[in-house]
């Protein structure tokens, strides 16, 4: 069975956190001090990463432990060799 993940904003916030960390490293003097960019980026990154991990663990344990066994949709064919003779 295929289980699709629920929609989430966490990957977008994770990317924004990484962007904040990069701006704190390379964009000195751009609107704010580099420390501010890095601190805000790290906080957003940690929060988004925690949300992704927590959602993944919750989804993993929400799955059924045993799934019902279903038969094949098509009948199984036997493969035989070439005819003798």
N, C-alpha and C positions, 0 to 999 in steps of 0.2 A: 504494500500500500504506500502511496505517496502522500506525505503531509507537507503542505506548503506553509512557509513561515508567515507570521502575522506582520502587517505593515508596521514600520517603525521609523521614527525620526532620529534614532540614535546614530546611524552611520553619517548623517549630515552633520550632527553636532561633533562627532569624532573628527571629521574632516576640518571643521572650524577650529577645534582645539589644536589640531596639528598645525593649521595655518597660523594660529596665535603663537605657537611655539617657534615656528619658522620666522615669523615677523619679529619676535623677541630676539632672535639670534642675528638676523641679517638686516632688519629695517630700523636701524638706530635713528632716532629723531623723527620718525614718521608719526605724526599726531601725538603719540604718547611716548613715554620713556620705554626703552626695551624691556626693562624689568616688568612693567605693567602688562605689556603684551604677553610676555612669557608666563607670568603668574595667572593671568586670566585664561590663557590657552591651556595651561596645565590643569587648572580646575575644570574647565569644560571637557578636556580630554579624559580626565580621570572619571568624571561623572558619566560621560557617554560610554566609556569602556565598561564601567561597572554595570550600566544599564544593559548593554549587549550581553555581557556574561550572565547576569542574573536572569534575563529573558531566555537565554539558551538553556540554562540549567532548568528553569521552570518548564520550558517546553519539553525537554528530555524526560523529566519525571512525570509529565502529564500524559505521555504516550501509554497505550495499553501494553501490558507485559506480555500477554498471549493474544495472538491474532487467530481468527478462525481460519481453518484450512479450506481453501477452495479448490475444486477440481479444475482441470484445464478446460478452457472454453472450446477447444477443438479436440476431436478424438486423436489419440496417439496412434501413429502409423508405425508398423514394424518394417524394418528394412530387410529385404531378402536379397539373396544373391541372384545372379543370372540363371535363367532356366537351364536345367540339364537336358542334354539330348542332342 
